[in-house]
Amino acid sequence: MAIVISNMAENFTGTTPETIGARNYQAGYSMFGAGLTVGFSNLFCGICVGIVGSGAALADAQNANLFVKILIVEIFGSAIGLFGVIVAILQTSKVKMGD
């Protein structure tokens, strides 16, 4: 995510120190929030995949016909991480750093 944020950041020229400071604070907090979003969403994604994977192993051991159904649930659980990355990209879409 750091590579995406660093490539999306654009320069702007401010006329007053207040303008530069406000835009830089907004950009910094936006990047920090995006990092938290990706981190927490991937943390919960990992927890979800672990719990569902454990259940999938137990269910598959009892009934082999449930494997595909449980696998689909696990795919939905792992999609939480992708949603977090998409939200973080949207959070940092208007980031501009001053000089």
C-alpha angles and dihedrals in degrees: 000000000000091000091051092048094047091051093047096050112103130195123245132181118230126196100208131039090237092058093047092046094048093049092046092049090049091049093047095049091044091054092045091051091049090052091050091048093053093043097050095041091052091045091054090042090057092048091049094049090048094051094043092044091054090049091046092055092050093045093047090051090055100038123012092199091070095063098094093044092051091044090057090052089051091052090054089051092052091049089071088078092054091049089053091053092048092051091048091052089052091049092055099039094104098041116138125171122208129224 
